[in-house]
Amino acid sequence: MRFDPPTGQWFIAHDGQRWWFDSGSIAFDFAYTGGFPGPPEWEFWHGPEDAASWWRERFGVDVPVSAADYARARELRQRIAQSVIAVSHGQQLPVAAATVIDAWAALPDVPPQLMAEPPVTVERLLAAIGRAAVAALSQTDRVRICGASDCAVMYLDTSRSGNRAWCSMQRCGNRHKVRALRARRATSGRTNDPAHRSEQENDS
């Protein structure tokens, strides 16, 4: 059982590029399995077995997921997504969403154990996700939207300096650098153009 599960996941963009995205919170990763509005390919869970696979991958546990468990998990992830959208846009938390998250966070989660295997159920795992969501969403100034004008991916900025600007340096951050470099080269080329220098001299 991993009590500090890793964050981050691979996404495939519309252009086919595969890129790594670290949301900064296991609760946000949970919501990114399909809780945010978007095209069908953004849905990674298509049944209880997919939810069970996610718990296994992130928490290192095998836990049976019933249809009722699956429905409750989907509701929680949607409520977390709704809250992330609101906070990242500087809005108040939706009352209905916050109520669901708080209710899960108030339940017993999986207690750390040194000698014995901790009691693991979907309910306890959802409680752990609820607590992680409360911890992340309470940092309102750190819940951000990617700085790229054509990207709306949201994340928790866990950087020490608190100045993370991109969903991923591999994707939007790199694109920004490429655009900036091209702009500098274009400006430099125009400045070094004899015709441009002549225009400047005539203007002066």
N, C-alpha and C positions, 0 to 999 in steps of 0.2 A: 504494500500500500504506500503510495507516494502522498505525503502530507503537504508537500510544496510542489504541486504539479507544474511541469514546464508550460510556458505560453508560446504561442506562435503556430502558424500553419501555412501550408502551401495553397496559393490561389492560382487559378488560370484565368487570365483576362480575356476580354472579347477578341483581342488580337492574337490570342493563342500563347502569349507569353506566360510562363510559369514563374511566379515570384513569391518570395517569403514575406509574410506579414506577421509581425508581433504586435498584438493588440495591447500588450502591457498588463492584461488581467485575465485570469482563467475564466472569470465571469463573462468578459467580453468575447473571449474565444468561444465560450458556450453559446452565446447569442449569435455568433457568426457561423454557426452550423446551419442556420436557416431562419433565424428570428427577424432579420432585417428585411424590409420590403425590397423586392428585386425580381429578376427573371427566374424561371424555374431552375436554372443551373446553379443558383445560389443556395438551393436547398440540398443539404448533405445527408439529411435524415429522411428515409423513406419507410421506416418501420422500426419497431422496438429493437431489432437486431443491430441497426445502425447506432442507436443510442448506447446499447451495450458495448459495441465496439469502441465508441468514443470514451466511455468510462475506463475501458481496459487500456486504451492508448494513453490517456492522460493520468489516471490515478493508479494504474497497474493492478486493477481488481477485476475479477469476473463476477458480475452480479446479474441475476435474472431481471429482465425488464418486462413487466406485464403491459397490457394495453392501457390500463389505468395509469401506470407509472409513466408511460410514454406520453400520454395526454397531458399529465401534470408537468412533465419536463418541457414539453413544447410551449405550454402556457408561460412557464417561468422565463424561458429564453426570449419569448416575444415581449414580455414585460420589461426585461432587462434591455432589450433593443430599443423599445419605446423610450426608456429612461435615458439611455445613451444619446439618442437623437435629440431629446429635449435639452439635456445638460450641455451638449456640445454646441448647441445653438443659443445658449444663454437663456433658456426658458426654464420655468418651474417644472419640477418633476410632476408627471401625471399622477394624480392621486390614486387612481385605480392600480397603476403599475407599481407605485411605491408601496401600496398596501400589500400586494402579493409578495413582493420581494421581502418586505419586513416580516411577513408571516413565516416565510421559509427561513429567514435568518434567525428567527426566535426559537426554532426547533433544534434539538440536539444534533450536532454533526458527528463526524467520525472522530472519536477521541484518539490521540496519539498513544501508542503502546510500545513498550520496549520488549516485553517477553511474550505477550499473547497477541494473536491476530485480533485486530479491532473489529467490533461488530459493524459490518458494512451492509447497508440497504440503499436502495435508490432514494428513499426519503432522506436518509442521512447525507447522502452525496448532494442532493438538491439543497439541503440546509447549508452545506459547505459552500455551494455556489451562491446561495443567497447572501451569506456573510461576505463573500468576496465581492459581490456586487455592491453591497452597502459600503465596504471599505473603498472601493474604486470610485463610486459615484459621489461619495462625500468630498472627494478632491475636485471640486467643480472647476477650479482653474487649470486642472491638468487633463481634463477630458476635452480632447481636441478633434478638429476636422483637418484632414490633410490640406497642406497649403497650396496644392496644385489646383488651378481653376477648373480643371476637368475631372476632378476626383472628389468624392464625397465620403471616403472611408474615414471612420472615426476610431480613436484609440485613446489609451491612457498614457500620458507622457510620464514615464518613470525615469527619465534621464536625470542625472544629478544636477545639471544646470537648468533643467526645465525648459529647454529651448528646442525640443524636437519639433520639426516643421513638416515632416513627410510621413505618409503611411509606411513607406519603405524607401530607403536610399537606393535599393536595387531598381526600383521602378520610377516613382515620381521624382525622387531626389536626383537620380541620374539624368532624367529627362530635363530637369531644371538646369543642371550643370551644362548639358549639351546645348540647350537653347541660349544660355548666358554666354557660352564660349562662341557660338556662332554669331551672336549679336556683337560681341567684342571684336571678332575678326572682321565683320562687315563694317563696323565703325572705323577700325584701324585701316582697312583697305580703302575706304572712302577718303580718309584723312591723308593717306599717302598718294592718292590719285592726283597727278599733276593738274588735271582740269579742276579738281576740287580746290587745290591750293590757289589756283589762279582766280577762282571765284571769290575766295576769302580775301585775296589781295585787292581785288577790285572793290569789294564791299568796304574795305578799310580805306 
